[in-house]
Amino acid sequence: MSDVSIPEGLKYTKDHEWAKIEGNEIVVGITKFAVEQLGDITLVTIDAKEGTEVTAGGAFGSIESVKSVSDLFAPVDGKITKVNAEVVAKGELLNEDPYAAWLVRIAVKDPKSLGELLDAAAYTTHTQS
């Protein structure tokens, strides 16, 4: 296991995505751990458009790397408010800094659902198991 620092102040999913809470929205991306597991990322596809309703655990897109293709899953129920067109156009931005290269913004349907996401310590434990 590599020594990947996991930023505090974000929430995480067991599918290796991060969520930054900003008011009633979350900004969603993939973790450095995910980038390392996937290898060199070459393409990001976001199937959901702005205004699309998403369900927690439901796929909203995919990431292709030199090793594999992986689905992207919504961490919570809500509505996509913005797609990061820059990352869709240039997926390799995720290799450089996955915490700056976010994927989508989601208006959260039920703020209580954010409590089901992992904090940095729990995510660290998850990546080590």
Secondary structure by P-SEA (a helix, b strand, c coil): ccbbbbbccbbbcccbbbbbbcccbbbbbbcaaaaaaacccccccccccccccccccccccccccccbbbbbbbcccccccccccccccccccccccccccccccccccccccccccccaaaaaaaaac
